[in-house]
């Protein structure tokens, strides 16, 4: 059994044609959905990226694994999907993003060499890094040198920071860079041709792995950064949709009149003030990148309308994306597996491949196993957690 | 050999002030937990391993024991210091039970597993993003007004 586990970052659950979006057409994801099962009442365990991912990788709630925000390391000793899979002879590989921060203090305390196999595994959240790339490489000290930069340079896309200046910037008629971090440039096309975009590159890397994997069973966690910000994309996608394709934002002056102190504090924060300013509001009454409730990618702090905080767990932030299983059952039947009933599939899930941990960790996974749905040679799931989506930023 | 320092995530109290006869703020409640999953009573009850949990909370007067899947126990330690009369089902003590159950819930809501990041680092992280990560900036002028330098001078 092999498993390809695809994840997108900041793709909303309802921004797919198979989920009923009135304008967007997402034929490939729809095709996966058509031969699988779509969990339309699934929820992530946190509206923020890191904690949610750690729940995916451990099968445990945030309160249990303790990595409650981006950059809060998952502690040494917390069993992960990769650990479970290795024990049953499956090779767990990451291609792309995990947002895992190594628990360096824990490793030092226990005398674990970060360069040793177990040290690497701990630092990579239990995965074998075929290509680890968290997808954020701005100017500055922030993980500055991905292999993707080397790749881009080899293609002739050179400069001080090819990731930022080519893959995440546009340019005007005079050749000046239009930096994709700035929201006013979200409607521009990225300078990089699509076939060299981060998404295409990472897909190719995953295919490299699969071609070279041999007969050993594997799980490949293909984890895309996009559509996470910087909010800019190459042609033909850049001009494929416009503001008219984005349903109206769900928002109301009534909800701004809150007396709730936390909600007010978020409204008063810089990001929400920025998005509320007239120049944004006028220009981006229905922007493609997420001002509205039904936007393609979520505004970090303002997922519904102008000021719903990322951290609050509004439904559009925590509702899981096109989370689906598809594949072939062990009896050879291809096609949809039975739809789960109710919200049972919704809350915490076990990592794929973890069948209730008969190897002795039964009590440690709080997620449900999916085996009752189907025995699968492979399954694709969680294409795009919406709450990931939400999460703010990094 | 001094050894490597262990991470600190104490849920206990600092006793140093007591050594110096300084005033302290005392806890309002004491909490104790028990897992009877391997004990014969679980066989007798036939309940799940995960439900074989007792959580005791006591304050100055009352002792309340949450029994997962069953009614709680309650003892009035002023009137009944030997804990002989279980008031866990007494209609007259609903308010007491509710208050102590709420106190357990408040305790359960606290962080119990978040210990890989020290509080001082969380303070340093608060209110900003890592260098180079620009979240929610409209244009170059917006950047400049926030950071006080031109966009091209970013890290």
Interface residues (C-beta under 8 A of the other chain):
Chain A: X63 X64 X65 X66 X67 X68 X69 X71 X72 X73 X74 X75 X103 X105 X106 X108 X109 X111 X136 X138 X139 X140 X141 X142 X179 X181 X182 X183 X184 X229 X270 X271 X274 X275 X277 X279 X280 X299 X300 X301 X363 X392 X393 X394
Chain B: X4 X5 X6 X7 X49 X50 X111 X112 X113 X114 X115 X116 X117 X125 X129 X130 X131 X132 X133 X134 X135 X136 X137 X138 X139 X140 X142 X143 X146 X151 X154 X155
